[in-house]
Amino acid sequence: MTLAIVLAAGTPAAGLSTATGELLADRLADQLRRAGAAEVRFAATLDELAALADAADGPLLVTGTDLVAHTAVLRHLATSPVGPTVALVLTDPPVPGRTAVREERGQVVDAGPLTDLDGDATGVFGGALRVGVDDLPNLAAAARAAAVGARPVTAPLGPAGDVSPLPAGGGAGHDDPSSAVDRLFAGLAALGTLIFAQRVRLLVAHRVEDAAGLVAAEAAVTSVDEDRAELRLAVKEKDDFFTTYFVSTWSPHVVRWAARLRLTPTGVTVISVLFALAAAVLFGVGGRLALVGGAVLLYLGFVLDCVDGQLARYTRHFSAWGGWLDTMADRAKEYLVYAGLGFGVSHAGLGNGWALAIAAMTLQTVRHMTDTWYGVLHDEAARRPRAAAGASGGIGDRLNAASTRVQADTGSLSYWLKRTVVFPIGERWALIALTVALFNPLVSLIAVLVWGALAFAYTGALRTLRARWMWVPVLDTVDATLHRDDGPVARRLPVVRPMGPLTLAVIAALGPAVLLVTALWGDTPDGLRWAVPVALLVLLAGGLGAGAAHNGPLDWLVPAALRAAEYLFAIAVGVVGGAPGWLIFAYVFVLTVHHYDLTARLEKRQTAPPLHAATLGWDGRSVVLTLVAIAGIVRIGMATLGAYLLVVFVASVVLAWFVRPARGARASAAPVGAGGAVPR
C-alpha cells in the first residue's frame, strides 16, 4: 500500500487558495489519491513525518504544499519504474531556500543549496518524492535531523534513526529559509540514498511562493492537454534514428487503440513475438514473396516491440515481471529471426547458413554483455565523487567531453551518426528487413555480421579508453561469482592474482578459438576429439581469477569474455563432434537465454534465479561437453544438456515469478509490486 504524506511545515504556500477556492494542500491531497495513493495523511512537522515513516510498510509519497502540477506528474512519480526512490526534478530557476540538484544518468548525485554545487546544478528539487521501503529508515533519520537542524549520520541507523549535531552556523537549522520538504530531501541525499530523478516533460509542474505565482502556474497547467501530453510522453525522449522517424511517428496511434481495447503491455509483447516467429518461418521458406512478406512482418513486429513499452508508459502498467519479459522477448525474437535466416540460406543452397546464424547470435550476445556492464560502470561512476572516478584529464577526459557535447546536440548529423553507428536494435531489424526483401537471407546475415563487428570494434575501443580513464570497479559492487556464472569447478580452483581476472578470461577464450578454427579449416574435425580436453584446460584458466578482486579498470569486460569463451568452446565441440548446425545453434541459444536472464535481473535489481546452482556454471557445462566429446556422443550429449538447461530455466522462471511471489503475497496480505507499480 502506498501512503502519501503532505508535509505542511515550513512553506509560505501552505495557506494559499486555488482558483476553485480550495486550499492548495487539499488539492494536492486529492491529486495524490487520483495518482494512486491508497491513503493520504497530513504532517504538520518533520517529527510527525518521521513517525509515519517508521510505521510504514510500503512506499511513501511525500510532497510539500507549494507544488502546482498535472495529476499525471504525481502519477508518473508514484509509478516510476526506474528505482524505488525517485524525486521530482524541475528546471525552474533556483530561488533562495530551494534545494538544487546535480543529476547524472538519471541519478541525483548531489543536492543542497545552489552555492554548494559550484555551478554544477542541473535542476531544482520539485517538492515531491517517492521513497522505497528499504529507504524508509533513511527518510525517518533525515526527517529527525532536519527537524533539529542536524546532519544525519551515515553510519548504520538505529530503530529511531540517529542524528549528529552540526557545527555552529552549519546545516539546515531553524533559521534556514528552506522549506521542510527541501531540508528533508537534502538530508536523504546526504545519507547516500540512491535517488533517481523524475524529469517533467510536456506536462507542467511548478513550485509557487505567493498568490501571483499560483495563478500563473494554474494557467500553465490548464493550457496543456494532459491526455495528449501523456500519449506523447509514452514515446522515449531519445531513441534511435530508425525508431524515431519510421516507428514513433505513428506508433502512438497504435498505443491509443491498444489502450482502448484494454490490451496489456505483456499481451502486446506476446503478439510481437508471434510476428517475429512468422517472419522467421517465411525467411526459412524462401521465395521472393515469402521474403518480402517476412520483411513486412518483421517491421510490424518491431513496431509492436516499441508499442509494448509505450503502452506501459501510457497506462502506467509497470512490473518487474513485465520488464524482465520484455528484455527476454527482445532477444528471443532477434535470435529466432537469425535461425530463420540461417535455415533459409542452407535450404536455398547458398552456403552454411547455420554457421552465419551462430556467429551473428554469438557476436550480438557478447556485445550485449559489454553494453550491460558498461552501463553499470557509468551508473557507478556517476554515484562517486568526480576525483574518485578518475577525472584526471587526458584522452579519456576529452572523449567523455566530446561524447557529452554530441549527445547534447540532439538532432544534429553527428548526434544521429553516433547513435546509428553502434548498430542498435532498430537499425538491425531495418537492415535485416531491407536486405532480405531486396536480396536474400545470405546477404542479410553477412550484413548483420559486418556491421555488428564494426560497431563492436568502434564501441569497444572508445569504451576501453574511457573506462581506463574512469577506473571504476563495478564487479566488486555485485556478486561477481553470480555474474561471472562460475560453477563448482571454477570456485574450487586456486586464485592467480598477478595476472588479473580479465587477462585470465581472455586466455580462457583462446583455447576454444584455436580449436574451432582448426576444426573448421581441417579436413577431419572428428580427429580433433582428443584436443577437446586440452582446450578445456585452457578454458578453465578463466576460473583461476574467480576468487580475485575484480577492481581493475577493465574488469567490467570479464563477464563478456567468459561468455565468448564458453560459446566458442561449445561451438568447437559441436563441430568436432559432427553435430548439425541447428543443434549447435539451439544449444548456444539456450546458453544466451540463461545469460540474458542474469543481465535482466541485474538491470531490474532482482536476486539470483532460484535454480541458478543447477545450471552448473560455464565451467561445469564445459566439462560435461568435454566428456561427451571424448565418448563420441556429442549430438546426444549436447541435445540432452541443452534440454536440461532449458527445463531448469523454465522451472526457475516459474519459481521466481509465480510461485514465490504468490506465497509472499499470501503471507503478507499485501499486493505484489512495490513502488506503486501496476502488475503487467
Phi, psi and omega per residue, in radians:
M1 nan 2.305 3.120
T2 -1.654 2.105 3.096
L3 -1.748 2.347 3.085
A4 -1.892 2.413 -3.141
I5 -2.168 2.176 3.032
V6 -1.689 1.995 -3.067
L7 -1.657 1.888 -3.027
A8 -1.549 -0.144 -3.016
A9 -1.241 2.437 2.893
G10 1.201 0.651 3.063
T11 -2.471 2.347 3.135
P12 -1.221 -0.219 -3.094
A13 -1.485 -0.049 -3.031
A14 -1.021 -0.587 -3.082
G15 -1.747 0.142 -3.113
L16 -1.232 2.505 3.088
S17 -1.851 2.487 -3.139
T18 -1.428 3.132 -3.131
A19 -1.093 -0.455 3.140
T20 -1.529 -0.034 3.094
G21 1.664 -0.181 3.124
E22 -1.468 2.706 3.092
L23 -1.165 2.532 3.131
L24 -1.013 -0.659 3.128
A25 -1.104 -0.692 3.129
D26 -1.181 -0.658 3.108
R27 -1.165 -0.692 3.088
L28 -1.052 -0.703 3.123
A29 -1.082 -0.734 3.113
D30 -1.145 -0.695 3.116
Q31 -1.131 -0.653 3.122
L32 -1.116 -0.656 3.086
R33 -1.125 -0.769 3.129
R34 -1.209 -0.387 3.098
A35 -1.392 -0.139 3.063
G36 2.112 -0.016 3.125
A37 -1.204 2.316 3.129
A38 -1.326 -0.476 -3.122
E39 -2.624 2.495 3.105
V40 -2.121 2.251 3.116
R41 -2.159 2.603 3.047
F42 -1.761 2.392 3.079
A43 -2.108 2.083 -3.121
A44 -1.367 -0.441 -3.105
T45 -2.367 2.866 3.075
L46 -1.179 -0.556 3.082
D47 -1.103 -0.685 3.081
E48 -1.095 -0.734 3.117
L49 -1.093 -0.720 3.127
A50 -1.051 -0.722 3.121
A51 -1.122 -0.695 3.102
L52 -1.144 -0.669 3.109
A53 -1.150 -0.672 3.108
D54 -1.078 -0.635 -3.050
A55 -1.545 -0.225 -3.037
A56 -1.241 2.523 3.058
D57 -2.094 0.275 3.098
G58 -2.574 3.126 -3.130
P59 -1.130 2.659 3.137
L60 -2.007 2.409 2.935
L61 -1.803 2.216 -3.112
V62 -2.176 2.268 3.060
T63 -2.337 2.726 2.922
G64 -1.453 -2.896 -3.129
T65 -1.972 0.266 -3.091
D66 -1.992 0.280 -3.064
L67 -1.686 2.203 3.021
V68 -2.021 2.052 -3.019
A69 -2.748 2.827 2.947
H70 -1.112 2.590 3.063
T71 -1.051 -0.565 3.138
A72 -1.052 -0.555 3.114
V73 -1.076 -0.788 3.119
L74 -1.219 -0.615 3.103
R75 -1.151 -0.699 3.099
H76 -1.117 -0.679 3.102
L77 -1.131 -0.754 -3.097
A78 -1.176 -0.521 -3.042
T79 -1.936 0.163 -3.086
S80 -0.991 2.260 -3.124
P81 -1.574 0.032 -3.002
V82 -1.283 -0.421 -3.126
G83 3.091 2.948 -3.092
P84 -1.207 -0.592 -3.109
T85 -2.049 2.097 -3.006
V86 -2.358 2.421 3.134
A87 -2.106 2.512 3.053
L88 -1.313 2.232 3.139
V89 -2.158 2.223 -3.083
L90 -1.980 2.848 3.082
T91 -1.758 0.215 3.109
D92 -1.014 2.600 3.076
P93 -1.065 2.382 3.131
P94 -1.172 2.429 3.089
V95 -2.184 2.786 3.139
P96 -0.965 2.358 3.120
G97 1.649 -0.236 3.108
R98 -1.591 2.556 -3.136
T99 -1.512 2.121 3.069
A100 -1.448 2.750 -3.031
V101 -2.315 2.405 2.907
R102 -1.932 2.154 -3.038
E103 -2.079 2.383 3.038
E104 -2.393 2.273 3.116
R105 0.895 0.695 3.074
G106 1.359 0.110 -3.137
Q107 -1.962 2.461 3.030
V108 -1.399 1.913 -3.074
V109 -1.781 -0.188 3.078
D110 -2.794 2.539 3.138
A111 -2.668 2.414 3.136
G112 2.874 -2.940 3.082
P113 -1.017 2.603 -3.084
L114 -0.995 -0.641 -3.108
T115 -1.172 -0.443 -3.118
D116 -1.381 -0.255 -3.078
L117 -1.638 0.065 3.024
D118 0.914 0.703 3.093
G119 1.358 0.120 -3.098
D120 -1.698 0.161 -3.116
A121 -1.130 2.412 3.096
T122 -1.938 -0.067 -3.136
G123 3.102 -3.050 3.088
V124 -2.214 2.634 3.113
F125 -1.092 2.339 -3.057
G126 -1.535 0.109 3.070
G127 1.405 0.253 3.110
A128 -2.606 2.494 3.094
L129 -2.673 2.709 3.001
R130 -1.960 2.289 -3.084
V131 -2.021 2.179 3.127
G132 -1.240 2.849 -3.064
V133 -1.001 -0.774 -3.075
D134 -1.165 -0.351 -3.117
D135 -1.706 0.047 -3.129
L136 -1.098 -0.679 3.064
P137 -1.028 -0.685 3.075
N138 -1.136 -0.670 3.120
L139 -1.093 -0.786 3.128
A140 -1.091 -0.740 3.134
A141 -1.124 -0.742 3.126
A142 -1.126 -0.653 3.124
A143 -1.135 -0.779 -3.132
R144 -1.169 -0.663 3.125
A145 -1.148 -0.758 -3.140
A146 -1.173 -0.516 -3.119
A147 -1.192 -0.550 -3.086
V148 -1.901 0.126 -3.138
G149 1.229 0.771 -3.115
A150 -2.151 2.839 3.069
R151 -1.596 2.205 3.088
P152 -1.179 2.412 -3.115
V153 -1.336 2.703 3.137
T154 -1.745 -0.034 3.071
A155 -1.276 2.915 3.107
P156 -0.937 2.356 -3.016
L157 -1.507 2.591 3.017
G158 -1.404 -3.112 -3.088
P159 -1.011 -0.613 -3.100
A160 -1.709 -0.113 -3.102
G161 1.456 2.012 -3.084
D162 -1.539 2.703 3.053
V163 -2.320 2.750 3.087
S164 -2.209 2.473 -3.081
P165 -1.185 2.571 3.079
L166 -1.574 2.683 3.039
P167 -1.139 2.804 -3.091
A168 -0.978 2.314 3.099
G169 1.432 -0.040 -3.094
G170 -1.849 2.653 2.990
G171 1.429 -2.955 -3.053
A172 -1.659 1.419 3.117
G173 -1.485 -2.980 -3.092
H174 -1.218 -0.343 3.098
D175 -1.500 -0.058 -3.113
D176 -1.140 2.247 -3.119
P177 -1.292 -0.223 -3.094
S178 -1.223 2.658 3.138
S179 -1.284 2.914 -3.117
A180 -1.086 -0.688 -3.090
V181 -1.195 -0.543 3.081
D182 -1.206 -0.757 3.122
R183 -1.139 -0.638 3.114
L184 -1.099 -0.822 -3.115
F185 -1.130 -0.769 3.130
A186 -1.077 -0.709 3.109
G187 -1.153 -0.670 3.115
L188 -1.119 -0.723 3.100
A189 -1.168 -0.640 -3.133
A190 -1.126 -0.431 3.111
L191 -1.353 0.006 3.141
G192 1.445 0.263 3.123
T193 -1.123 2.360 3.091
L194 -1.347 1.886 -3.093
I195 -2.028 2.236 3.087
F196 -1.682 2.656 -3.082
A197 -1.692 2.327 3.041
Q198 -1.891 1.802 -3.138
R199 -1.432 2.678 3.107
V200 -1.828 2.127 -3.129
R201 -2.305 2.318 3.125
L202 1.268 -0.700 3.058
L203 -1.433 -3.127 -3.067
V204 -2.156 2.364 3.001
A205 -2.635 2.219 3.111
H206 -2.473 2.595 2.969
R207 -1.727 2.360 -3.016
V208 -2.003 2.698 -3.127
E209 -1.918 -0.546 -3.017
D210 -2.583 -3.122 -3.081
A211 -1.096 -0.685 3.131
A212 -1.096 -0.745 3.100
G213 -1.113 -0.631 3.120
L214 -1.131 -0.771 3.136
V215 -1.077 -0.777 -3.128
A216 -1.125 -0.724 -3.129
A217 -1.173 -0.708 3.121
E218 -1.122 -0.647 3.096
A219 -1.122 -0.688 3.116
A220 -1.139 -0.676 3.134
V221 -1.132 -0.812 -3.086
T222 -1.226 -0.289 -3.122
S223 -1.414 -0.117 -3.086
V224 -1.961 2.262 3.036
D225 -1.299 1.910 -3.003
E226 -1.101 -0.791 -3.091
D227 -1.180 -0.722 3.122
R228 -1.121 -0.685 3.109
A229 -1.130 -0.706 3.129
E230 -1.106 -0.652 3.116
L231 -1.142 -0.715 3.086
R232 -1.189 -0.599 3.124
L233 -1.202 -0.330 3.119
A234 -1.127 -0.415 3.103
V235 -1.469 2.362 3.136
K236 -0.996 2.475 -3.126
E237 -1.138 -0.729 3.117
K238 -2.206 2.021 3.133
D239 -2.302 -3.103 -3.097
D240 -1.390 2.889 -3.000
F241 -1.035 -0.917 -3.092
F242 -1.083 -0.769 -3.139
T243 -1.115 -0.720 -3.089
T244 -1.131 -0.766 -2.988
Y245 -1.772 -0.288 -3.081
F246 -2.097 -0.039 3.107
V247 -2.228 -0.998 -3.017
S248 -1.216 -0.190 3.074
T249 -1.212 -0.421 -3.128
W250 -2.303 -0.166 -3.129
S251 -1.092 -0.516 3.095
P252 -1.022 -0.507 3.073
H253 -1.137 -0.658 3.083
V254 -1.186 -0.635 3.120
V255 -1.084 -0.820 3.139
R256 -1.089 -0.721 3.120
W257 -1.108 -0.760 3.132
A258 -1.123 -0.674 3.123
A259 -1.135 -0.695 3.124
R260 -1.164 -0.554 3.095
L261 -1.435 0.011 -3.140
R262 1.064 0.550 3.017
L263 -1.261 2.542 3.084
T264 -1.658 2.756 3.054
P265 -0.988 -0.661 3.124
T266 -1.130 -0.694 3.098
G267 -1.076 -0.723 3.104
V268 -1.139 -0.672 3.093
T269 -1.034 -0.773 3.138
V270 -1.089 -0.735 3.130
I271 -1.115 -0.695 3.130
S272 -1.124 -0.614 3.078
V273 -1.119 -0.722 3.131
L274 -1.114 -0.674 3.092
F275 -1.100 -0.787 -3.138
A276 -1.130 -0.679 3.113
L277 -1.118 -0.748 3.106
A278 -1.099 -0.700 3.098
A279 -1.091 -0.739 3.135
A280 -1.078 -0.705 3.120
V281 -1.099 -0.774 3.137
L282 -1.143 -0.643 3.074
F283 -1.096 -0.633 3.120
G284 -1.261 -0.588 -3.135
V285 -1.166 -0.729 3.137
G286 1.408 3.114 -3.030
G287 1.625 2.500 -3.016
R288 -1.046 -0.755 -3.112
L289 -1.111 -0.740 3.134
A290 -1.152 -0.684 -3.124
L291 -1.177 -0.732 3.108
V292 -1.160 -0.748 3.098
G293 -1.072 -0.708 3.097
G294 -1.114 -0.672 3.116
A295 -1.112 -0.726 3.117
V296 -1.121 -0.791 3.117
L297 -1.096 -0.638 3.125
L298 -1.118 -0.752 3.100
Y299 -1.093 -0.806 3.137
L300 -1.128 -0.631 3.082
G301 -1.110 -0.640 3.104
F302 -1.226 -0.655 3.064
V303 -1.012 -0.801 3.122
L304 -1.157 -0.540 3.075
D305 -1.106 -0.586 3.054
C306 -1.360 -0.628 -3.084
V307 -1.121 -0.646 -3.089
D308 -1.063 -0.733 3.086
G309 -1.212 -0.691 3.118
Q310 -1.138 -0.674 3.104
L311 -1.143 -0.685 3.102
A312 -1.082 -0.722 3.139
R313 -1.247 -0.621 -3.117
Y314 -1.237 -0.739 -3.113
T315 -1.612 -0.117 -3.102
R316 1.051 0.612 3.076
H317 -1.680 1.549 -3.131
F318 -1.998 2.611 2.971
S319 -2.814 2.754 3.083
A320 -1.079 -0.679 3.134
W321 -1.104 -0.796 -3.131
G322 -1.096 -0.727 3.108
G323 -1.133 -0.723 3.107
W324 -1.110 -0.800 -3.114
L325 -1.089 -0.701 3.140
D326 -1.093 -0.764 3.112
T327 -1.075 -0.812 -3.118
M328 -1.174 -0.691 -3.123
A329 -1.143 -0.662 3.123
D330 -1.000 -0.797 -3.111
R331 -1.258 -0.707 3.137
A332 -1.073 -0.738 3.137
K333 -1.073 -0.813 -3.096
E334 -1.090 -0.725 -3.085
Y335 -1.334 -0.480 2.995
L336 -1.124 -0.663 3.087
V337 -1.133 -0.733 3.066
Y338 -1.023 -0.715 3.129
A339 -1.098 -0.757 3.111
G340 -1.087 -0.726 3.099
L341 -1.127 -0.747 3.137
G342 -1.084 -0.771 3.101
F343 -1.112 -0.699 -3.139
G344 -1.087 -0.696 3.106
V345 -1.102 -0.846 -3.130
S346 -1.157 -0.735 -3.115
H347 -1.094 -0.615 -3.135
A348 -1.475 -0.034 3.140
G349 1.248 0.493 -3.107
L350 -1.585 -0.116 -3.123
G351 2.530 -2.943 3.141
N352 -1.479 1.493 -3.092
G353 -1.161 -0.598 -3.122
W354 -1.144 -0.614 3.102
A355 -1.099 -0.733 3.116
L356 -1.158 -0.718 3.138
A357 -1.118 -0.725 3.112
I358 -1.107 -0.752 3.132
A359 -1.094 -0.745 -3.137
A360 -1.121 -0.740 -3.132
M361 -1.166 -0.740 3.140
T362 -1.121 -0.806 3.140
L363 -1.059 -0.800 -3.079
Q364 -1.169 -0.656 -3.140
T365 -1.163 -0.785 3.123
V366 -1.098 -0.688 3.064
R367 -1.036 -0.783 -3.126
H368 -1.112 -0.622 3.116
M369 -1.123 -0.706 3.099
T370 -1.192 -0.649 3.103
D371 -1.044 -0.806 -3.101
T372 -1.051 -0.876 -3.049
W373 -1.317 -0.468 3.034
Y374 -1.200 -0.633 3.047
G375 -1.109 -0.728 3.086
V376 -1.082 -0.712 3.125
L377 -1.057 -0.785 -3.130
H378 -1.161 -0.684 3.101
D379 -1.090 -0.739 3.137
E380 -1.176 -0.676 3.118
A381 -1.102 -0.647 -3.140
A382 -1.149 -0.514 -3.102
R383 -1.436 -0.198 -3.074
R384 -1.713 2.692 3.032
P385 -0.996 2.565 -3.029
R386 -1.062 -0.627 3.121
A387 -1.125 -0.665 -3.138
A388 -1.229 -0.440 3.135
A389 -1.418 -0.029 3.018
G390 1.609 0.459 -3.129
A391 -1.273 1.466 -3.051
S392 -2.141 0.334 -3.140
G393 1.395 -2.857 3.126
G394 1.493 -2.974 -3.040
I395 -1.132 -0.630 3.122
G396 -1.084 -0.744 3.124
D397 -1.107 -0.734 -3.134
R398 -1.168 -0.694 3.098
L399 -1.109 -0.721 3.140
N400 -1.114 -0.763 3.133
A401 -1.133 -0.710 3.133
A402 -1.131 -0.730 3.122
S403 -1.100 -0.715 3.126
T404 -1.097 -0.721 3.130
R405 -1.118 -0.759 -3.125
V406 -1.133 -0.767 -3.131
Q407 -1.130 -0.538 3.140
A408 -1.322 -0.407 -3.106
D409 -1.518 1.106 -3.030
T410 -1.036 2.280 3.076
G411 1.584 -0.139 3.138
S412 -1.324 2.910 3.128
L413 -1.075 -0.762 -3.138
S414 -1.130 -0.617 3.118
Y415 -1.089 -0.858 -3.098
W416 -1.239 -0.596 3.081
L417 -1.095 -0.742 -3.133
K418 -1.123 -0.691 -3.120
R419 -1.306 -0.462 -3.075
T420 -1.534 -0.639 -3.044
V421 -1.122 -0.423 -3.127
V422 -1.362 -0.032 3.024
F423 1.075 1.064 3.120
P424 -1.244 3.072 -3.001
I425 -1.095 -0.671 3.131
G426 -1.065 -0.779 3.107
E427 -1.167 -0.611 3.102
R428 -1.115 -0.824 -3.113
W429 -1.192 -0.633 3.095
A430 -1.139 -0.746 3.119
L431 -1.085 -0.771 3.125
I432 -1.076 -0.832 -3.095
A433 -1.077 -0.773 -3.104
L434 -1.187 -0.837 -3.066
T435 -1.202 -0.621 -3.127
V436 -1.300 -0.567 3.120
A437 -1.294 -0.668 -3.101
L438 -1.504 -0.519 -3.065
F439 -2.161 -1.785 -3.122
N440 -2.820 2.991 -3.117
P441 -1.047 -0.530 3.135
L442 -1.105 -0.846 3.118
V443 -1.063 -0.678 -3.118
S444 -1.093 -0.848 -3.123
L445 -1.151 -0.702 3.122
I446 -1.116 -0.723 3.127
A447 -1.094 -0.727 3.114
V448 -1.095 -0.744 -3.120
L449 -1.171 -0.765 -3.090
V450 -1.155 -0.895 -3.131
W451 -1.134 -0.694 3.128
G452 -1.087 -0.731 -3.141
A453 -1.160 -0.732 3.117
L454 -1.130 -0.719 3.117
A455 -1.126 -0.687 3.128
F456 -1.115 -0.742 3.127
A457 -1.134 -0.740 -3.119
Y458 -1.127 -0.938 -3.109
T459 -1.167 -0.642 -3.134
G460 -1.096 -0.746 -3.128
A461 -1.143 -0.848 -3.106
L462 -1.164 -0.705 -3.119
R463 -1.190 -0.605 3.106
T464 -1.098 -0.774 3.127
L465 -1.118 -0.769 -3.113
R466 -1.210 -0.646 -3.128
A467 -1.183 -0.671 3.087
R468 -1.116 -0.587 3.103
W469 -1.231 -0.730 -3.097
M470 -1.295 -0.677 3.134
W471 0.879 1.085 3.135
V472 -2.089 1.881 3.088
P473 -1.247 2.309 -3.136
V474 -2.014 -0.540 3.140
L475 -1.193 -0.367 3.060
D476 -1.292 -0.230 -3.133
T477 -1.618 -0.087 -3.131
V478 -2.289 -3.103 3.068
D479 -1.357 1.674 -3.065
A480 -1.094 -0.640 3.134
T481 -1.062 -0.712 3.127
L482 -1.131 -0.856 -3.024
H483 -1.427 -0.289 2.899
R484 -1.307 -0.385 -3.075
D485 1.153 0.716 3.120
D486 -1.230 2.518 3.071
G487 -1.897 -2.898 -3.057
P488 -1.128 -0.546 -3.120
V489 -1.240 -0.876 -3.106
A490 -1.076 -0.629 -3.107
R491 -1.232 -0.329 -3.117
R492 -1.758 -0.082 3.136
L493 -1.339 2.628 3.078
P494 -1.174 2.794 -3.108
V495 -1.670 2.255 3.058
V496 -1.897 1.594 -3.003
R497 -1.298 -0.638 -3.045
P498 -1.031 -0.547 -3.062
M499 -1.424 -0.466 3.135
G500 1.512 2.545 -3.075
P501 -1.129 -0.564 -3.136
L502 -1.226 -0.782 3.105
T503 -1.011 -0.760 3.135
L504 -1.154 -0.639 3.122
A505 -1.179 -0.661 3.095
V506 -1.166 -0.744 3.080
I507 -1.036 -0.672 -3.127
A508 -1.048 -0.546 -3.130
A509 -1.414 -0.304 -3.059
L510 -1.221 -0.760 -3.131
G511 -1.028 -0.920 3.083
P512 -1.047 -0.641 -3.136
A513 -1.112 -0.782 3.114
V514 -1.104 -0.756 3.128
L515 -1.077 -0.738 -3.117
L516 -1.148 -0.801 3.136
V517 -1.066 -0.753 3.127
T518 -1.094 -0.724 -3.125
A519 -1.190 -0.640 -3.109
L520 -1.267 -0.615 -3.071
W521 -1.771 -0.083 3.107
G522 -1.450 2.806 -3.138
D523 -1.385 -0.571 -3.071
T524 -2.252 1.429 -3.126
P525 -1.065 -0.505 -3.134
D526 -1.132 -0.426 3.115
G527 -1.246 -0.161 3.130
L528 -1.595 0.203 -3.080
R529 -0.961 -0.710 -3.086
W530 -1.403 -0.065 3.022
A531 -1.475 -0.244 -3.132
V532 -1.069 -0.801 3.108
P533 -1.040 -0.581 3.106
V534 -1.149 -0.775 3.099
A535 -1.099 -0.608 3.102
L536 -1.111 -0.737 3.139
L537 -1.073 -0.699 3.084
V538 -1.159 -0.715 3.129
L539 -1.043 -0.716 -3.093
L540 -1.208 -0.142 3.027
A541 -1.036 -0.498 3.101
G542 -1.081 -0.480 3.131
G543 -1.313 -0.252 3.136
L544 -1.233 -0.243 3.100
G545 -1.820 0.122 -3.055
A546 -1.053 -0.722 -3.076
G547 -1.591 0.034 -3.119
A548 -1.461 2.799 3.070
A549 -1.237 2.260 3.139
H550 -1.698 1.141 -3.049
N551 -2.056 0.327 3.060
G552 -1.369 2.837 -3.089
P553 -1.153 -0.366 -3.119
L554 -2.024 0.207 -3.096
D555 -1.233 -0.157 3.020
W556 -1.145 -0.253 3.112
L557 -1.466 -0.132 -3.066
V558 -1.029 -0.868 3.137
P559 -0.990 -0.745 -3.140
A560 -1.131 -0.699 3.130
A561 -1.125 -0.696 3.111
L562 -1.208 -0.605 3.067
R563 -1.092 -0.809 -3.141
A564 -1.051 -0.732 -3.126
A565 -1.093 -0.803 -3.115
E566 -1.169 -0.739 -3.126
Y567 -1.118 -0.769 3.124
L568 -1.069 -0.688 3.133
F569 -1.146 -0.780 3.141
A570 -1.091 -0.741 3.126
I571 -1.120 -0.760 -3.137
A572 -1.087 -0.760 3.110
V573 -1.076 -0.715 3.120
G574 -1.093 -0.736 3.136
V575 -1.171 -0.786 3.133
V576 -1.076 -0.691 -3.111
G577 -1.470 0.030 3.092
G578 1.268 0.431 3.112
A579 -1.232 2.501 3.116
P580 -1.150 2.711 -3.082
G581 -1.041 -0.672 -3.111
W582 -1.135 -0.567 3.137
L583 -1.240 -0.740 3.099
I584 -1.081 -0.758 3.116
F585 -1.039 -0.802 -3.103
A586 -1.094 -0.718 -3.129
Y587 -1.152 -0.813 3.134
V588 -1.132 -0.610 3.092
F589 -1.043 -0.756 3.105
V590 -1.092 -0.699 3.086
L591 -1.075 -0.733 -3.130
T592 -1.133 -0.661 3.104
V593 -1.051 -0.770 3.117
H594 -1.072 -0.760 -3.083
H595 -1.314 -0.586 3.046
Y596 -1.166 -0.528 3.054
D597 -1.057 -0.745 3.134
L598 -1.129 -0.776 -3.114
T599 -1.240 -0.620 3.094
A600 -1.119 -0.679 3.101
R601 -1.186 -0.617 3.075
L602 -1.098 -0.815 -3.116
E603 -1.170 -0.583 -3.124
K604 -1.630 0.125 3.114
R605 1.020 0.737 3.118
Q606 -1.734 2.808 3.116
T607 -1.389 3.132 -3.127
A608 -1.121 2.629 3.071
P609 -0.993 2.545 -3.081
P610 -1.003 -0.623 -3.071
L611 -1.901 0.546 -3.061
H612 -1.043 -0.682 -3.115
A613 -1.073 -0.506 -3.104
A614 -1.289 -0.176 3.128
T615 -1.411 -0.128 2.991
L616 1.372 -0.238 -3.111
G617 1.379 2.856 -3.131
W618 -1.075 -0.602 -3.123
D619 -1.279 -0.768 3.139
G620 -1.113 -0.748 3.119
R621 -1.108 -0.669 -3.141
S622 -1.201 -0.613 3.071
V623 -1.111 -0.742 3.116
V624 -1.068 -0.774 3.121
L625 -1.105 -0.618 3.096
T626 -1.115 -0.760 -3.141
L627 -1.092 -0.730 -3.134
V628 -1.249 -0.503 3.076
A629 -1.184 -0.749 3.104
I630 -1.098 -0.679 -3.134
A631 -1.327 -0.180 3.120
G632 1.332 0.436 -3.121
I633 -2.178 0.840 -3.069
V634 -1.078 -0.747 -3.117
R635 -1.047 -0.879 -3.128
I636 -1.132 -0.796 -3.092
G637 -1.120 -0.773 -3.131
M638 -1.158 -0.724 3.117
A639 -1.122 -0.735 -3.119
T640 -1.173 -0.810 -3.137
L641 -1.124 -0.718 3.108
G642 -1.094 -0.750 3.113
A643 -1.124 -0.707 3.113
Y644 -1.066 -0.809 -3.132
L645 -1.126 -0.627 3.114
L646 -1.159 -0.724 3.107
V647 -1.112 -0.746 3.114
V648 -1.088 -0.714 3.130
F649 -1.090 -0.849 -3.131
V650 -1.071 -0.780 3.124
A651 -1.086 -0.678 3.124
S652 -1.136 -0.693 3.108
V653 -1.103 -0.789 -3.142
V654 -1.076 -0.779 -3.139
L655 -1.141 -0.755 -3.039
A656 -1.241 -0.696 -2.966
W657 -1.848 -0.261 -3.065
F658 -2.162 -0.854 -3.052
V659 -1.312 -0.974 -3.069
R660 -1.177 -0.756 3.068
P661 -1.061 -0.645 3.130
A662 -1.121 -0.718 3.105
R663 -1.118 -0.737 3.140
G664 -1.119 -0.640 3.140
A665 -1.182 -0.691 3.134
R666 -1.170 -0.629 -3.090
A667 -1.227 -0.630 -3.057
S668 -1.735 -0.204 -3.107
A669 0.963 0.574 3.132
A670 -2.203 2.635 -3.111
P671 -1.209 2.561 3.072
V672 -1.364 2.538 3.102
G673 1.954 1.219 3.125
A674 -1.125 2.843 3.126
G675 1.396 0.259 3.108
G676 1.341 0.213 -3.107
A677 -1.267 2.485 3.076
V678 -1.691 2.214 -3.095
P679 -0.990 2.369 3.101
R680 -1.486 nan nan
